[in-house]
Amino acid sequence: MPKESSIKHVLIIGSGPIVIGQACEFDYSGSQAARSLREEGITVTLINSNPATIMTDPVTADHVYLLPLEKKSIVKILTEHPDIDAVLPTMGGQTALNLAIDCDKAGIWKKFNTRMIGVDIDAIDTAEDREKFKELMKKIGVSVCEGSTATSFLQGKEIAQEIGFPLIIRASYTLGGAGGAFVEKAEDFEKLLSAGLQASPVHEVLIEQSILGWKEYELEVMRDNIGNMIVICSIENFDPMGVHTGDSITVAPAMTLPDTVYQRMRNYAITMMNSIGTFAGGCNVQFAVSPDNETIIGIEINPRVSRSSALASKATGYPIAKVAAKLAIGYNLDELPNSITGTTSAYFEPSIDYVIVKVPRWNFDKFKGSDRRLGLSMKAVGEVMGIGRNFQEALQKACQSLEIKRNGLGADGKELKDQEKILYSLANPSWNRLFHVYDAFKLGISFRTIYDLTKIDKWFLRQIEELIHLEHEIDKYDINNIPYEIMDMAKKRGYADRQLAHLLGCLESEVFNKRYHEMGIKRVYKLVDTCAAEFEAQTPYYYSSFGEENESTTTDRKKVVVLGSGPNRVGQGIEFDYSCVHGVLAAKECGYETIMINCNPETVSTDFDIADKLYFEPVFWEHIYEIILHEKPEGVIVQLGGQTALKLAEKLEKYGIKIIGTSFEALDLAEDRGRFSTLLKENDVPYPEFGTVHTTDEALELCKTIGFPLLVRPSYVLGGQGMKIVINEKELEEHVVDVLRDIPNNEILLDHFLEGAIEAEADAICDGENVYIIGIMQHIEPAGIHSGDSYAVLPPYNLGDLVIRQIETYTEKIALALKTVGLINIQFAIKNDKVYIIEANPRASRTVPFICKAYREPYVNYAVKVMLGEKKVTDFEFNPVKKGYAIKEPVFSFHKFPNVNKELGPEMKSTGEAIYFIDDLMDDYFLKIYSERNLYLSR
């Protein structure tokens, strides 16, 4: 049936700040749903407290409410917009669903005559309530793990006694597997049972038999109002049962699933969906399969857009959230067009002729003392996706996308050679087990041992073993005599030029010249078309491979490349994706053909309808360079994609590729702590006494001049990596040794630390001649806590006119001295009414989206037009909405690491942020956080 004509205004609930277990995949789905509903002429109101995302931008919805996700916020919105007919709660993860259910129980939807769409509360209840789910599965003939639900400590112990060990604890109604655990030994049970009961909001856990080591699969399914169903994607977990799906390497389509087992699984998924309710939209169904006898067990069902939906959407090109939103307002699948082809129906199962590999991104280094083993509770902070013509190519591309100082899977001289450590890693999965599987093969550990310890399917292990055999073959040659066939095979299996240079004992540029210019082995670009090229695709969404046909045709239009920010991680999150999306939109407005390069499947920047052309590729030099050679753009925008894009500026400069906006020289000068401090001195701008060192001996000599406490800072890092406050020579020596071990040959800056100073920061737009300060923020915590971990208030709450004037003057001086063209962020420490400069970043900063939302002005749009030379700062009529104060609230995920102290220092640890508005400084919220400003300060 066509859409319901009664629905004219829909409220979408977002997912709030990014935490481990619920990241920007839900901002992507919410943004896509909002665009989808507005296409239908429906008014969209959105609530979300996350200022860093494009989702909460005016370009997404008609009305955006940056409010806490709680019942009173919903009441406020419904009171101000009594014409809201419906609420769509399935796009904001567990947070949105829980809020919608709370409002339902409180009678709020009924009171305001608003109905929930796209969701069946009974279905959610059945899926979330472990006992109800098990009973239903038994009733419809789907096997489940043996076990029972416990609502008390005593009951849990009784169930464990019946089942025996090993067993699994799963907490009800939690996010990212929180409270879940595998229990191998009886002595560990009581502690883990207690944790599970506490983690569950209803204090209920399911205790069941362990199926550790079984194979794990997911099916992403769509269903409409009349029961039509299609499987969008089959996903196989590289890691067997025992590792949370969010922490698993996953592969699409499923690689080792026999068709007979797949058909049984597909039938089970349809039966499960039909049995739990009548909802229309996306659904994720998870299964375990015995590697011995192909027994299938139903693990769980999520009748909503899930974490995997973003991956499945990007993997297949099928826009799950967009279609789900249309199904929620009454359409059926056969009434909707396929967005990729434009000619076929959305009622078809995508068919893909390539392989997708997702590898999670972790940040254990930010959580010292954390348990790094992976289990039932998710610990990854982000993910990357590689697309290739075969598994090995996709796997190598995903590894090249991770930004963990590796050039791919192995072949970079960073292999672990300690047999004991490798064997431990294989048996106890952590973030680097994939690399250690490779290392094990390279060291000669037997295939059988590797399989017995990991239970990773033998097909996957053989694929990695094959790479080692290929490397042994490459080792026989050097760059001058390597045969065409071997070079071609290596490139088709995903090896980067850098990896081949390592194996051949030469430079990366020599490998590139040999294979590109002499051998003619060049990348070709293939379309992601959802139908294995059976129908022509209308959307320019590409990945690279090696072969004959190039499907990416170029135009004569002036083009600009925007480099994305890669995987989410602590210190670089969704705020840079926000800037990238605005960069693309602004360049489009200026008449440019826009080309986006990024590898993060969770984000809006990798939606196929944002840029004119999307290359889903690693933000890795070799991939970028070949796209540039193919597209021949006017230039590349690097200052919107955080450190990921910025660190490629030197290569672009070296290869004569124009950097749009601030020059490489200025970017490098700001990153080089020593040269930057010299620039401050020349411009009569105060800074803490400093010096630069390269060795521990130099550091110990310099500290005598500067005096303790000292802030130790490496150059060229993001998120305060490696920063620490030290108070004596012993601490100084230990930390400098640590920094040089982690970042060899780095220049280290020693600053005299201004203890007890107030910290502030300013963001500005500069065109090289004029400067406009978009916002000055004052931190609530004292200097010493990273700006990303500080509560910050816009505008400042107690800086006098003298201090504000100094900040304004120095911001203008530095922006002009660096010849900034675009955005710049400068951080200050204030002591005794004197303002000192801590650092300057001539690029989009973490705080720009926050200021844009607080003042309701599109500063990134303006900055990009300045960078492109289309506008001067003086061409804009700035008119910020200044009412009360906006507070940036850092959000942490320490609950994932119970052994880690919540102490804050110069290195950033927060995973996300929220925005909170107050009218005046006597607000209870402000008074509380101000009173706690020194609580977590550490070194």
Secondary structure, DSSP 8 states (H G I E B T S, - for coil): ----TT--EEEEE---S-BTTB-THHHHHHHHHHHHHHHTT-EEEEE---TTSGGGSTTT-SEEE---SSHHHHHHHHHH-TT--EEE-TTSHHHHHHHHHHHHHTTHHHHTT-EE-S--HHHHHHHHSHHHHHHHHHHHT-----EEEESSHHHHHHHHHHH-SSEEEEETT-STTTT-EEE-SHHHHHHHHHHHHHHSTT--EEEEE--TT-EEEEEEEEE-TT--EEEEEEEEESS-TTS-GGGS-EEES-SS--HHHHHHHHHHHHHHHHHH----EEEEEEEEE-TTT--EEEEEEE-S--HHHHHHHHHH---HHHHHHHHHTT--GGGSB-TTTSSSBS-S--B-SSEEEEEEE--GGGSTT------SS----EEEEEEESSHHHHHHHHHHHS-SS-SSSS-SS-----HHHHHHHHHS--TTHHHHHHHHHHHT--HHHHHHHH---HHHHHHHHHHHHHHHHHTT--TTT--HHHHHHHHHTT--HHHHHHHHTS-HHHHHIIIIIIS---EEEEE--SBTTSS---S-EEEEEESS-------SS-EEEEE---S-BTTB-HHHHHHHHHHHHHHHHTT-EEEEEE--TTSSTTSTTTSSEEEE--SSHHHHHHHHHHH--SEEE-TTSHHHHHTTHHHHHHTT--BSSS-HHHHHHHHSHHHHHHHHHHTT-----EEEESSHHHHHHHHHHH-SSEEEEESS-STTTT-EEE-SHHHHHHHHHHHHHHSTT--EEEEE--TT-EEEEEEEEEESS-EEEEEEEEEEEETTS-GGGS-EEES-SS--HHHHHHHHHHHHHHHHHTT-EEEEEEEEEEETTEEEEEEEE-S--TTHHHHHHHHT--HHHHHHHHHTTS--GGGS-------SEEEEEEE--GGG-TTS---B-SS----EEEEEEESSTT-HHHHHHHHTTTTTB--
